[in-house]
Amino acid sequence: MTENKTSRRGFLGVFLGGGALATLGSILYPVARYITPPALSEAKLSQLKLDFARADIEGEPVKAKYFKYGRELGIIFITDAGEMKALTAICTHLDCTVQHRPDLGIIWCSCHNGRYDYNGQNISGPPPRPLTQFVINEIDGTIFISREDA
């Protein structure tokens, strides 16, 4: 019959190895939690009421206004024909903010000279996809914005 004796050296090796493992875990766990982003839950918007009216957009010089639709940036403007349009304001190329250029009759991304028409279709430059259009409802001077897919 053999006795199962743990030597002091074996116990010390297990004890120090476990301590080193615990120290390594206490260092790596906060780093891993910092690197992985938290899950953000945000209410899905079905409609957004803008805090400005059509009169704030139209006039001379022709202006455009930016708005936040959830976490998405949008731009609303008046076309040369007097039609109100709303598009996402983030370029589909490298996520730069687009600008309304009434002098050229386009929506323009200054990062790499991306150009979109007033319907959000890319005309020239590197943008791979068109901008998403928002649906606009104007009721008694109040502007409501919604997504087509909502």
C-alpha positions as CSV (number, residue, x, y, z in Angstrom):
1,M,0.0,0.0,0.0
2,T,1.4,3.3,-1.0
3,E,0.7,6.4,0.9
4,N,-0.3,9.5,-0.9
5,K,1.7,12.2,0.8
6,T,1.9,15.7,-0.6
7,S,5.3,17.2,-0.1
8,R,5.8,20.7,1.0
9,R,7.4,21.5,-2.3
10,G,4.4,20.2,-4.2
11,F,1.9,22.1,-2.0
12,L,4.0,25.3,-2.4
13,G,4.0,24.8,-6.2
14,V,0.2,24.4,-6.3
15,F,-0.3,27.3,-4.0
16,L,2.0,29.7,-6.0
17,G,0.6,28.5,-9.3
18,G,-3.0,29.1,-8.1
19,G,-2.0,32.6,-6.9
20,A,-0.4,33.4,-10.2
21,L,-3.4,32.3,-12.1
22,A,-5.7,34.3,-9.8
23,T,-3.5,37.4,-10.3
24,L,-3.5,37.0,-14.1
25,G,-7.3,36.6,-14.1
26,S,-7.8,39.7,-12.0
27,I,-5.7,41.7,-14.5
28,L,-7.2,40.2,-17.7
29,Y,-10.9,40.3,-16.7
30,P,-11.1,44.2,-16.4
31,V,-9.2,44.5,-19.7
32,A,-11.6,42.2,-21.4
33,R,-14.6,44.0,-20.0
34,Y,-13.1,47.3,-21.1
35,I,-12.5,46.1,-24.7
36,T,-15.9,44.5,-25.3
37,P,-18.6,47.2,-25.6
38,P,-21.7,46.9,-23.5
39,A,-25.0,45.9,-25.1
40,L,-26.9,49.1,-25.7
41,S,-30.6,48.9,-25.7
42,E,-32.4,51.7,-27.2
43,A,-36.1,52.1,-27.9
44,K,-37.0,51.7,-31.5
45,L,-38.3,55.0,-32.9
46,S,-41.4,54.8,-35.0
47,Q,-41.6,58.6,-35.5
48,L,-39.7,61.7,-34.5
49,K,-41.2,65.2,-34.0
50,L,-38.7,67.8,-35.0
51,D,-38.3,70.9,-32.9
52,F,-38.2,73.3,-35.9
53,A,-40.7,74.2,-38.6
54,R,-40.4,74.5,-42.4
55,A,-39.9,78.2,-42.1
56,D,-36.6,77.5,-40.3
57,I,-35.3,75.5,-43.3
58,E,-36.4,77.6,-46.2
59,G,-35.5,81.1,-47.1
60,E,-32.3,82.8,-48.3
61,P,-29.7,81.5,-48.0
62,V,-31.1,78.0,-48.4
63,K,-30.4,76.1,-45.3
64,A,-30.4,72.5,-44.1
65,K,-30.9,71.3,-40.6
66,Y,-29.5,68.2,-38.9
67,F,-31.5,66.1,-36.5
68,K,-30.9,62.9,-34.4
69,Y,-33.1,59.9,-35.2
70,G,-32.2,57.6,-32.3
71,R,-28.4,57.3,-32.7
72,E,-28.5,58.1,-36.4
73,L,-27.8,61.6,-37.8
74,G,-30.2,62.9,-40.4
75,I,-30.4,66.0,-42.6
76,I,-33.5,67.8,-43.8
77,F,-33.5,70.4,-46.6
78,I,-35.7,72.0,-49.2
79,T,-35.0,71.2,-52.9
80,D,-34.9,73.7,-55.7
81,A,-38.5,72.6,-56.6
82,G,-39.6,73.5,-53.0
83,E,-39.9,69.8,-51.9
84,M,-38.8,68.9,-48.4
85,K,-36.4,65.9,-48.2
86,A,-34.8,64.1,-45.3
87,L,-31.9,61.7,-45.6
88,T,-29.4,60.0,-43.4
89,A,-26.5,62.5,-43.0
90,I,-23.7,59.8,-42.8
91,C,-21.8,59.0,-46.0
92,T,-21.9,55.4,-46.9
93,H,-18.2,55.4,-47.7
94,L,-16.3,56.2,-44.5
95,D,-19.1,57.6,-42.2
96,C,-18.3,61.3,-42.7
97,T,-21.1,63.8,-42.3
98,V,-22.6,65.0,-45.6
99,Q,-23.6,68.6,-46.4
100,H,-26.4,70.2,-48.4
101,R,-24.9,72.1,-51.4
102,P,-27.7,74.1,-52.9
103,D,-25.3,75.9,-55.2
104,L,-24.5,72.5,-56.9
105,G,-27.9,71.0,-56.3
106,I,-26.4,68.0,-54.5
107,I,-25.7,66.4,-51.1
108,W,-21.9,66.4,-50.8
109,C,-19.4,64.5,-48.6
110,S,-16.3,66.6,-48.2
111,C,-14.1,63.6,-47.1
112,H,-13.6,62.1,-50.5
113,N,-15.8,64.3,-52.7
114,G,-18.7,61.9,-52.7
115,R,-21.9,63.3,-54.3
116,Y,-25.5,62.3,-53.9
117,D,-28.6,63.6,-55.6
118,Y,-31.6,64.9,-53.6
119,N,-33.1,61.4,-53.4
120,G,-29.9,60.1,-51.8
121,Q,-28.6,58.2,-54.9
122,N,-24.8,58.4,-55.3
123,I,-23.8,60.3,-58.4
124,S,-20.0,60.2,-58.2
125,G,-17.2,59.5,-55.9
126,P,-16.4,56.5,-53.7
127,P,-19.7,56.0,-51.8
128,P,-20.8,52.4,-52.5
129,R,-24.5,52.8,-51.5
130,P,-27.1,55.5,-51.5
131,L,-28.2,57.4,-48.5
132,T,-31.4,56.2,-46.7
133,Q,-34.5,58.4,-47.1
134,F,-36.8,59.3,-44.3
135,V,-40.5,59.8,-44.7
136,I,-41.7,63.3,-43.9
137,N,-45.2,64.1,-42.6
138,E,-46.0,67.8,-42.0
139,I,-49.1,68.3,-39.8
140,D,-50.1,71.9,-38.9
141,G,-46.6,73.2,-39.3
142,T,-45.0,70.4,-37.3
143,I,-42.6,68.1,-39.0
144,F,-42.6,64.4,-38.2
145,I,-39.9,62.1,-39.5
146,S,-40.1,58.3,-39.8
147,R,-38.3,55.4,-41.5
148,E,-39.8,53.6,-44.5
149,D,-39.2,50.3,-42.9
150,A,-40.8,51.2,-39.5
